[in-house]
Amino acid sequence: EGSGRLPQAGFGRVELRESETEAEAISGQLRPLLTTPREPVEIDRRIGSFRLSGWLHDLYPQGRITWRPGRLKGADLMGWWLVHLCLNLLRPSDQPLTSQHLCWERHQGGATVRQYLLQPVDDPEPLLARLLDGYWQGLSRPLPFFPETSLAWAEAKPGTEADRARSVWAGGFQWEGEASDPAYGYFFSGHALPISEEFVDLSALFGPLLDHLEDAHAAA
């Protein structure tokens, strides 16, 4: 409390207990997964006109394992998917080609540790090439790709995409939509969601991800 990281008095103690409960719940499920860490694997591959280089971390006998205390958002999903594609591109010897992610999600009934699983990808290179191409375009102009709104479009049932995306974009009572991001307001004028052919095409980047994604389980 003295450092200013927690609210004062009882409010701070309540928040600290909630954080401790969250940490204990996640760590209890993580321990059996993190018993035998493996060495990072170097990435150095050419994909079209791009050179992909770096290191692949968080490798374990059960697959690639990651975690975070908060909800897995659209941008987090896309970043996780990108590394998963790299894992499946390299195919390290004796390494499972799955990725698991554990997170703590709050909801009206309380909170749960939720575990997500990405299944192996047979041909990751074209999917990586598409993402790299989008990255390259985004260096020269703003693209109408809004992680939360685009994910909502991709997840929606046929015929409901626009309504679902507009809801996430605009927000609602006591929660701000993605349109509140000042960067989007600067590059995309007005409050209406800029639905265009390019927006729909970029939202489709979530399609292969969702095809390989499983909600493994949720435990209280």
N, C-alpha and C positions, 0 to 999 in steps of 0.2 A: 504494500500500500504506500509506503514511504517513497518509493521510486516513481509513483504515478501510473504504474502499469495496471493497477487494479483500482476499482472504486473504493471509497472510504467505508470504514465500519462494516456493518452487516452485509451490505451489498457486495463488498469485496470478498468477504468470506464465502458467500453463496457462489460467486463466480469462480472462486478458487476450487471449491468442492466440485463444481460442474466440470472444470478442466481436469481435475484428478480422476473423476469418473470416466471421462472421455478417454484419457490416456490409458487407464487400466483396461478398459474394454478393447481398445485397439491393440495394445501390447499383448493381451492374452491370446488374441488370434494370430498375431504376427510371430510370436516366439517359435512355434513349430515350423514356420516357413523359412526362418532365417538362420537355421542351425549351421549350415555349411556354405558360406559365401564363396563364390567363384571369382577368379581374376577377371578384370575388365577385358573386353575384346576390342581391338583397334578396328576402326572403320576407315577404309581408304578405297573408294570405288568411284568409277566414272559412270554417270547415268546421263546419256545424251551429251549435251554440252556442259553439264555440271560435274564438278568433282565433290564428292561427299566425303568428309574426313572428320574424325573425332574418336570418341571412345564410348563403348556400350557398357554401362554399369548396371548394378542391381540384379546380377545374375545368380540364381540359386538352383539347386536340384529340382525344385518344383516349377521352375520357369523364371521369368523376370518379375520381381516383386517390388511394388512401390506402395506408398501410403501417404495420406495427408489427413489433417483433422477436419477439414471442411468438405462440403459437397463437391462432387466432381462436375465442374461446369463445362460449357461447350469448348472454351479455349483449352482447358485441361485435357478434355477428351481428345482433341485434335493433336495436342502435343504428345500424349500417351500413344496414340495411334501411329504417329510419325516414327517414334522410337521402336514400336512394335514391328513396323514394316522393315526397319533397319535390321532388327533381330532376324526376321525371316529372310532377308536378303543375304545376310552373312551365313546363317545356318551353322553356328559353331558346333563342333563335334561334341556329342553326348549332352547337348543342351536342349531341353524342351523348348519348343517354339511357341509357347503360350506366355501371356502376360497377365498378371493378377494385380489388382489395385484395391486396397482397402481404404475406406473413408468413413467419417463420422457424419451422419446426416440427421439434422433436426427436423421434426415435423410436429403436427398438432398433438399427436399422441405421446410425444416424448422424443426419443432419439435412438438410433440404431447404428451398429457397425454394418456397413454394406460392402459386399465383396463383388467386384466385377471381373470378368474374365474375357480376354481376347483370344480367339482360337487361331491356329496356324493359318497363314496365307500362302496359297500355292504359288502365286505369281506376283510378288510385291513390287517388282521394278516399274511396271507401267503406272501403278498407283503412286509411287514415289516421284516419278517423272511428272505426273500431273500436279502434285503438290509443289514441287520445285518450280514448275512453270508459273503457277500462281504466285509464288513468293517473288519470282523475278519481275512479274508484272506489277506487283504491289510496291516494288522499289521505285517505280516511276510514276504511279498514279494511285489514288485511293480506290480500292475495290469494294463493291457493295457486299462484303462478307462480314456478317455480324454474328459471332459465334453462338450466342444464346438464341437469337432469332432464327438463324439459319438452321440450328439444330432442331428447333421447334417445327420448322417447315418440313425438315427431313423425317421427323418422327410422326407427323400428323397422318391421320387416315386420309385416303384419297377424297378430295372434295372439300376438306376442312383445312388445307394447308394455309390459306391466306388468313383465315380467322385466327387460327392458332398462332401464327407468326405475328400478326398485328397485336395480339394480346400480350405477348412477351415483349414486343417492341415498345408498346405504350405504357405498360405497367398497370397498376391498379391501386386500390385503397391500401395505404401503408407499405407499399413496395414500389420502388422505382423500376421502370422499364429500361431496356437497353438504350433507348433513344436519349436518356438523360446523360449519357456519356458526352462530355463537351467536344471530344474529337469528332464524333459522328455529326454533331450539330454544326461543326465548322465546315466539314467537307460535304455533307448532305443536308441542304437547307430544308427547313420546314419540319413539322412533327410527324408527318405521315411516313409510313414505311415505304422506302423507294423500291417497290416490287418491279423488277424488270427481268428480261430474259437472262441477263448476266447474273442477277441475284439468284434466280432459280438454278442456274447452272452451277454456281459456286456452292449453293446449299447442298447440291447433290454430292459434294465431296464427303459428306457424312454418310452417304449411302453404303459404301463398302465397309466402313467402320461398323455401322449398325448391323450389317449382315454377319459380322464376325464377333459381335458383342453378346455376352451372356451376363445376366444378373445372377451370379452364382448362388448367393444366399444372403439373407438379412437376419442378424441375430440381435436380440435385445441386449 
